[in-house]
Amino acid sequence: MDRVKGNLFSPIKVSNKKIVNNDKIISDVDLLAQTKPIIIKKDVKFEHFHIDAKRMFPDSLTDIELFERENNKESVSSKPSSRYKKKNKKGKDEEYSAAAEKLPDISAENKYLAMLGYKTLDNGMMNPVLWREDFCGVCGTQHPDPSMLDMYSICYSCFNTLREPIKLRKRFASIPLYAPLDILYATYGDPFYVQLSYEVTPHIVKIIDANKFRDRLQFKEKDDLSYIFGGEFGRDPNPNNNKQLRIRYRMDSTFGIIYGTLCLDVLPNNHLPYHFMLVKPKDRALRIIKASYGYPRGAASDGRMSYDVTEIVQGLVDVNGGSFLTISNQQSLFKFFGDPCPGYTKDLRVQYEMTGRWGKDTYDEDGRGYLKRRVLIETSPTIAPLILVQSAFYGVTPTGRKDHVAHLKRELRKIYAIETKIKLGMIISPDEMFFLRKKEALEEEKAIFQDIPINFIDVSKKVQILADEGGSCLYIDRKKFDPNGTFTNPSKGNHKLLEINVLCYGHDSERQTDSKDMTGSGHPRNFITRKTARFIISVRDDPTSTRGIMSESIKFATDYSAPLIYVSKAIYGNFDDLSKCIDVTADVQALVKGRFLRIERNVNLDALFSDPCPGRRKQLKIEYSARGFMGNIRVHEKNDFLAAKLEIGFPPQAERDEAEDYL
């Protein structure tokens, strides 16, 4: 006789009942204290049916299907919506119904034996309790309403998962989408007690069907849900208490079929506290592959300690337009996920695919039902033009001539100050010595531009084309670029100026919020702040050709104002003594070059950051965010150099075969 593996929790006692074994009456106490397997003879009769243990039933079959198959009845599947139909053997249409034929009660004897761990009986029959999803094999508690296991799937006593969310997805896998936003199952009532809730799937479907495109669901603050779902007289499942509207849905996307779950909190007056709208995203950027919440080591063999919350997390993404996920560290996770293991530390683990890349992250819980750090997984919006050319002129404009002459005068004043230092016998640096050599050229150029005639052409459109081609960087190389050939020569033989005014708009260019992650309207920030620049470059004609020669190159890069890698914190020093550490966040951020941060092993850290504790071993710790990928890295130093090359870009991809196990 087989025994079920696992611990027994709170076995249910059989009151005023006896089990006959070899014509011997075994009391409750004797049965609980029995150390040897109990052999139950074939003459023992149970009140209900028997199931042959040798028969193999697929996992996708529901309890109702198994029960009716054993009783030679027509199989009626417990699909959650009556909108779907299939053909039976006789060719007649047969509707799926969530409220299928009620399951028979479990006898006390069968409960008793299941709690003792017996999987099969002596006659080869399987204990009929063990395949019943509404019966918890861990603590013996029976689900109050098995027809709603797809939404209320947790045991109230021991928090064991009675039915995994994937079972509903399997049942709908072969059924085509009914609408762009296809509702699978919906309930309204208490978030934890099924007795205080009821199914509202047809009502949600009706609301979606009322829309022309059938791709959105909307509720206003003034909508009374008790009348929307309960009819003319209203139906409040849990009066004077907070409720929750739960909706399981699916929609098509570039990633395939996406399944999600919405958990909307409802006030005691049956109104939502805010205006809610879910619209099928046109361009989805983020898909949740797998998400679990519970004990860090994962679910136990009996299904306890951890919950599959993939659909709930995906629902949070879809509400945000399918582009980002955010969960505040001030948001109670108990409302979202429940508590799979009370009294134990938990974490939230998320595996996701974002714009073609795979990533994973773990968020620890603080022991009180709140995350230690905020969840933020996002993609950056595309902004075009990223660099806007406000104006560009080639030649000599009145403003350009005035500003350029003023610039030359400032440079000459610096040279005069250096000459004064020399006269006073002060030591000058090599850079100042090199700067002195420019005096003659600067004085000559100043004299030329003070009397040069005004003559210019507008080249804004052509410079904008150069900016669009460069994307996030406008770069004009003086060695390769010929302004006369590109713009034409407005004044042959004379000196000219290339005058360009550029602007980089930020995602939150109006500065409505100081947050580095989100704008005031709740949209993900692209880490771009408003930035402007003005270039005035002198150009002279080449005496041997028609080419124009620029005095210097032009470079306007948005990588510094819009870093794809944001360094939130960087500390260098000895972490055993915090007084021997210094903040080097700004220095490390300055090393970020667009998509990548690299510090080679041959870089002297003391020269780069200064030495906070000479003669002691130090570490460099960096906390960063790279387009929603958040993490930290710590590297030791040896003799003022890193022990290994430090690189930060996008996190490594999750193993594809591992991730696909959860699809």
TIKOLDO-713130 format. One record per residue (C-alpha): z negated, x negated, y. Coordinates in steps of 0.02 Angstrom, whole numbers, padded with zeros to 5 digits, always signed. Example, Ala and Ser with C-alpha at 12.3 -4.5 7.8 and 13.67 -1.06 7.14 Angstrom:
residues 2
-00390-00615-00225 -00357-00684-00053 
END
This chain:
residues 663
+00000+00000+00000 +00054-00073+00167 -00062-00090+00314 -00009-00089+00495 -00045-00253+00582 -00144-00256+00743 -00317-00212+00806 -00390-00039+00796 -00454+00038+00957 -00570+00190+00962 -00524+00273+00794 -00527+00461+00795 -00659+00534+00678 -00620+00682+00569 -00750+00814+00604 -00797+00935+00464 -00655+00868+00356 -00657+00775+00191 -00526+00677+00093 -00529+00693-00097 -00496+00530-00189 -00508+00534-00380 -00610+00694-00367 -00736+00602-00259 -00780+00665-00087 -00774+00524+00041 -00872+00553+00200 -00819+00495+00373 -00944+00353+00370 -00889+00296+00196 -00706+00300+00249 -00736+00195+00405 -00843+00071+00309 -00723+00055+00162 -00669-00127+00140 -00539-00102+00003 -00376-00007+00021 -00399+00178-00012 -00288+00242-00153 -00239+00420-00122 -00173+00509-00276 -00019+00616-00278 -00121+00774-00291 -00182+00749-00113 -00093+00880-00008 -00067+00870+00178 -00040+01019+00289 +00130+00958+00349 +00286+00872+00288 +00314+00703+00203 +00442+00569+00251 +00521+00457+00121 +00483+00276+00170 +00645+00215+00089 +00753+00312+00210 +00812+00209+00358 +00820+00296+00526 +00903+00216+00678 +00789+00175+00825 +00892+00281+00943 +00844+00443+00851 +00707+00542+00936 +00554+00617+00854 +00632+00790+00860 +00789+00729+00772 +00688+00647+00633 +00578+00799+00607 +00725+00919+00600 +00824+00805+00486 +00678+00807+00362 +00675+00995+00367 +00864+01011+00340 +00895+01090+00509 +01036+01071+00631 +01002+00911+00729 +00962+00948+00911 +00951+00793+01021 +00825+00785+01162 +00945+00739+01299 +00861+00766+01466 +00994+00872+01548 +01084+01029+01495 +01241+00972+01587 +01297+00868+01438 +01372+00946+01283 +01437+00885+01115 +01527+00963+00968 +01429+01002+00810 +01503+01001+00636 +01564+01179+00655 +01656+01137+00817 +01543+01239+00928 +01471+01176+01092 +01289+01129+01081 +01185+01097+01236 +01058+00959+01249 +00887+01015+01306 +00733+00916+01353 +00621+01059+01302 +00676+01057+01120 +00581+01134+00977 +00397+01088+00990 +00336+00952+00873 +00210+01008+00741 +00029+00960+00765 -00032+00802+00679 -00161+00835+00548 -00331+00753+00565 -00309+00668+00396 -00147+00585+00448 -00223+00527+00611 -00370+00459+00517 -00267+00357+00396 -00154+00292+00533 -00305+00230+00629 -00362+00137+00474 -00194+00050+00469 -00111+00129+00317 +00078+00131+00335 +00126+00212+00169 +00034+00318+00044 +00013+00287-00141 +00156+00405-00182 +00278+00300-00079 +00281+00422+00066 +00265+00358+00244 +00120+00421+00344 +00206+00551+00457 +00105+00494+00608 +00179+00320+00621 +00355+00366+00676 +00294+00492+00803 +00316+00424+00980 +00193+00549+01049 +00054+00475+00943 -00021+00308+00998 -00045+00201+00843 -00165+00089+00939 -00299+00210+00998 -00248+00373+00912 -00218+00473+01072 -00081+00604+01065 +00037+00631+01212 +00010+00803+01292 +00196+00840+01317 +00318+00741+01207 +00468+00820+01294 +00426+00716+01450 +00404+00548+01363 +00557+00481+01454 +00459+00486+01617 +00277+00484+01562 +00287+00354+01425 +00116+00272+01441 -00037+00311+01334 -00177+00378+01445 -00313+00296+01342 -00258+00116+01306 -00104+00100+01420 +00009+00067+01271 +00195+00101+01295 +00244+00248+01184 +00429+00251+01227 +00525+00107+01305 +00641+00147+01453 +00789+00075+01358 +00790+00224+01239 +00853+00342+01374 +00987+00216+01422 +01045+00205+01241 +01058+00393+01226 +01171+00401+01379 +01272+00245+01340 +01415+00341+01259 +01416+00484+01385 +01532+00464+01537 +01463+00476+01713 +01443+00655+01775 +01451+00601+01959 +01452+00439+02059 +01263+00462+02071 +01218+00530+01899 +01042+00601+01876 +00972+00575+01701 +00796+00644+01718 +00680+00698+01859 +00500+00759+01869 +00385+00816+02008 +00196+00811+02004 +00051+00695+01973 +00107+00514+01949 -00005+00488+01796 -00046+00655+01713 +00099+00746+01633 +00000+00909+01626 +00010+00917+01817 +00199+00896+01831 +00360+00981+01782 +00544+00937+01760 +00660+00959+01911 +00821+00881+01844 +00933+01035+01876 +00870+01049+02055 +00908+00866+02095 +01081+00883+02017 +01113+01038+02122 +01069+00943+02282 +01189+00803+02238 +01328+00924+02189 +01314+01005+02360 +01380+00845+02438 +01568+00821+02443 +01566+00647+02368 +01415+00674+02253 +01357+00497+02287 +01197+00525+02385 +01027+00608+02379 +00934+00653+02538 +00766+00730+02583 +00703+00762+02759 +00523+00755+02816 +00522+00943+02849 +00583+00986+02672 +00451+01074+02567 +00480+01012+02389 +00374+01149+02311 +00502+01279+02370 +00653+01169+02335 +00599+01147+02154 +00491+01302+02127 +00600+01438+02198 +00560+01579+02317 +00372+01579+02289 +00352+01391+02277 +00269+01291+02139 +00142+01157+02178 +00101+01062+02017 -00055+00979+02089 -00120+01075+02242 -00208+00980+02382 -00170+00811+02302 -00040+00676+02322 +00109+00691+02207 +00260+00590+02157 +00443+00632+02137 +00517+00526+01997 +00703+00515+01970 +00796+00415+01838 +00980+00392+01878 +01133+00285+01846 +01285+00235+01947 +01441+00132+01924 +01462-00038+02007 +01555-00204+01993 +01415-00259+01876 +01444-00109+01761 +01329+00041+01742 +01169+00018+01843 +01012+00114+01791 +00871+00143+01914 +00711+00242+01942 +00644+00310+02106 +00458+00340+02130 +00437+00434+02294 +00261+00471+02356 +00236+00650+02416 +00097+00711+02530 -00023+00851+02476 +00079+00974+02581 +00232+00939+02471 +00324+00845+02610 +00387+00666+02604 +00303+00554+02734 +00474+00490+02790 +00658+00533+02789 +00733+00475+02623 +00913+00442+02577 +00989+00356+02426 +01175+00319+02438 +01278+00232+02305 +01312+00058+02377 +01495+00021+02408 +01474-00167+02390 +01326-00210+02279 +01263-00389+02295 +01102-00385+02191 +01071-00324+02014 +00905-00331+01922 +00932-00395+01745 +00752-00387+01686 +00584-00354+01770 +00414-00346+01687 +00239-00321+01754 +00082-00365+01660 -00005-00505+01569 +00078-00675+01604 +00108-00706+01418 +00207-00545+01402 +00186-00392+01295 +00078-00397+01139 +00147-00354+00967 +00084-00177+00984 +00173-00151+01151 +00021-00166+01263 -00019-00286+01407 +00151-00276+01494 +00273-00144+01558 +00461-00147+01575 +00489-00106+01760 +00673-00153+01772 +00732+00020+01826 +00592+00040+01955 +00633-00127+02037 +00819-00085+02033 +00779+00077+02122 +00696-00021+02263 +00855-00125+02278 +00968+00028+02283 +00864+00110+02420 +00898-00047+02523 +01086-00029+02500 +01098-00141+02346 +01088-00300+02451 +00906-00354+02446 +00736-00326+02367 +00572-00331+02461 +00396-00285+02403 +00257-00313+02527 +00100-00405+02473 +00005-00261+02554 +00085-00132+02439 -00020-00072+02292 +00073-00110+02130 -00028+00022+02037 +00071+00159+02125 +00235+00079+02073 +00202+00015+01898 +00029+00071+01839 -00095-00050+01760 -00040-00115+01589 -00197-00221+01562 -00349-00172+01667 -00464-00318+01704 -00334-00451+01666 -00231-00555+01785 -00051-00498+01796 +00114-00554+01868 +00282-00480+01913 +00430-00570+01834 +00605-00534+01898 +00772-00593+01830 +00922-00549+01936 +01105-00580+01974 +01154-00602+02155 +01333-00630+02216 +01384-00706+02050 +01230-00816+02026 +01083-00792+01908 +00904-00821+01963 +00726-00784+01912 +00557-00786+01998 +00375-00749+01959 +00252-00668+02079 +00066-00679+02040 -00052-00534+02068 -00219-00565+02156 -00327-00468+02032 -00341-00316+02147 -00168-00243+02118 -00080-00335+02260 +00042-00480+02256 -00014-00649+02322 +00151-00671+02411 +00287-00553+02466 +00439-00521+02358 +00598-00558+02454 +00764-00578+02365 +00911-00555+02480 +01090-00603+02520 +01149-00650+02693 +01272-00533+02779 +01443-00597+02824 +01467-00615+03012 +01640-00640+03085 +01675-00717+03203 +01524-00828+03173 +01576-00932+03324 +01644-00836+03472 +01745-00932+03604 +01697-00850+03768 +01818-00954+03872 +01924-01111+03854 +02031-01198+03987 +02139-01354+03982 +02170-01444+04146 +02055-01446+04297 +01961-01291+04353 +01850-01285+04509 +01693-01257+04404 +01742-01386+04276 +01777-01519+04407 +01612-01485+04495 +01509-01490+04333 +01596-01646+04268 +01571-01743+04431 +01387-01691+04429 +01373-01756+04252 +01451-01924+04301 +01328-01940+04446 +01181-01912+04328 +01244-02045+04210 +01266-02168+04355 +01089-02134+04416 +01026-02185+04243 +01123-02348+04258 +01052-02380+04432 +00876-02355+04362 +00911-02483+04225 +00972-02608+04355 +00811-02581+04454 +00708-02622+04299 +00805-02784+04279 +00773-02832+04461 +00587-02801+04434 +00587-02917+04284 +00557-02781+04156 +00626-02792+03980 +00764-02668+03936 +00814-02606+03763 +00979-02645+03676 +01033-02465+03703 +01005-02482+03890 +01102-02646+03890 +01248-02559+03805 +01238-02415+03930 +01256-02537+04076 +01431-02582+04016 +01492-02405+04056 +01456-02422+04242 +01631-02474+04296 +01719-02340+04193 +01603-02203+04254 +01627-02250+04437 +01816-02253+04414 +01817-02082+04329 +01705-02010+04465 +01826-02065+04600 +01974-01989+04506 +01897-01816+04479 +01825-01800+04654 +02001-01787+04729 +02103-01720+04581 +02202-01558+04617 +02159-01393+04530 +02281-01351+04390 +02238-01272+04222 +02293-01154+04082 +02192-01031+03976 +02181-01089+03794 +02043-00970+03733 +02148-00888+03596 +02204-01054+03522 +02027-01125+03521 +01965-00963+03438 +02092-00992+03299 +02021-01167+03275 +01844-01093+03267 +01895-00961+03139 +01974-01093+03029 +01815-01196+03036 +01703-01051+02986 +01525-01103+03030 +01579-01260+03123 +01700-01293+03267 +01754-01474+03252 +01891-01557+03357 +01916-01739+03308 +01972-01848+03455 +02067-01965+03337 +02172-01828+03257 +02184-01689+03386 +02320-01690+03519 +02278-01566+03659 +02447-01592+03744 +02539-01547+03583 +02427-01397+03545 +02403-01322+03718 +02551-01402+03816 +02522-01521+03961 +02477-01430+04125 +02479-01589+04233 +02580-01734+04165 +02515-01907+04207 +02349-01844+04277 +02175-01839+04201 +02124-01670+04133 +01971-01580+04063 +01953-01478+03904 +01822-01349+03950 +01754-01237+03811 +01612-01108+03813 +01557-01048+03639 +01428-00924+03576 +01348-00896+03405 +01279-00719+03385 +01127-00696+03274 +01097-00550+03157 +00955-00498+03271 +01031-00564+03432 +00930-00444+03539 +00767-00522+03476 +00690-00357+03423 +00570-00445+03304 +00493-00615+03279 +00504-00604+03090 +00604-00741+03005 +00647-00628+02858 +00682-00451+02920 +00743-00371+03079 +00652-00229+03165 +00767-00102+03084 +00724-00165+02910 +00885-00258+02874 +00887-00434+02799 +00902-00570+02930 +01037-00701+02910 +00921-00833+02982 +01039-00845+03132 +00972-00853+03308 +01077-00839+03465 +01150-01006+03519 +01270-01055+03659 +01356-01218+03706 +01470-01284+03843 +01587-01432+03820 +01679-01526+03959 +01782-01668+03885 +01894-01779+03991 +02072-01808+03930 +02198-01939+03986 +02382-01955+03942 +02436-02094+03826 +02555-02206+03929 +02658-02246+03773 +02682-02065+03714 +02658-01883+03762 +02494-01872+03668 +02330-01828+03756 +02180-01938+03714 +02006-01856+03718 +01857-01960+03773 +01749-01891+03632 +01753-01766+03488 +01687-01588+03496 +01569-01519+03362 +01477-01352+03367 +01392-01316+03200 +01292-01158+03165 +01205-01237+03015 +01062-01288+03126 +01041-01118+03207 +01079-01027+03045 +01008-01131+02903 +01049-01068+02730 +00892-01161+02677 +00737-01114+02776 +00588-01231+02759 +00433-01123+02782 +00308-01264+02755 +00315-01451+02721 +00162-01563+02703 +00155-01752+02675 -00002-01848+02629 -00145-01860+02504 -00187-01686+02441 -00359-01737+02380 -00410-01751+02563 -00324-01625+02678 -00374-01728+02829 -00254-01859+02763 -00104-01739+02768 +00019-01703+02908 +00136-01557+02939 +00317-01616+02929 +00401-01444+02925 +00510-01476+03078 +00561-01648+03016 +00614-01583+02846 +00706-01434+02922 +00804-01558+03029 +00865-01639+02868 +00943-01476+02807 +01132-01486+02814 +01197-01310+02792 +01185-01270+02608 +01091-01422+02550 +00934-01527+02580 +00931-01700+02504 +00808-01845+02523 +00865-01998+02427 +00747-02118+02339 +00792-02258+02459 +00728-02162+02613 +00567-02235+02682 +00450-02086+02705 +00331-02178+02818 +00474-02218+02936 +00538-02040+02922 +00371-01947+02945 +00243-02084+02989 +00101-02137+02873 -00050-02017+02873 -00154-02126+02754 -00098-02308+02738 -00128-02386+02569 -00154-02221+02476 -00038-02127+02359 +00044-01978+02443 +00148-01825+02399 +00280-01724+02487 +00267-01536+02460 +00402-01418+02525 +00399-01227+02523 +00572-01155+02555 +00681-01000+02554 +00867-01015+02516 +00953-00848+02550 +00813-00752+02467 +00776-00880+02332 +00597-00933+02367 +00504-01078+02290 +00413-01241+02317 +00430-01420+02256 +00311-01568+02256 +00364-01750+02232 +00255-01905+02222 +00293-02062+02322 +00276-02242+02267 +00274-02386+02392 +00327-02266+02531 +00480-02204+02432 +00502-02046+02329 +00480-02066+02142 +00637-01960+02116 +00780-01896+02222 +00735-01731+02306 +00869-01596+02316 +00852-01415+02369 +00994-01292+02365 +01008-01133+02263 +00885-01120+02117 +00953-01161+01943 +01036-01017+01854 +00943-00927+01718 +01008-00952+01542 +01144-00822+01523 +01111-00781+01340 +00926-00759+01380 +00962-00643+01524 +01088-00539+01428 +00956-00499+01297 +00884-00376+01421 +01044-00286+01467 
END
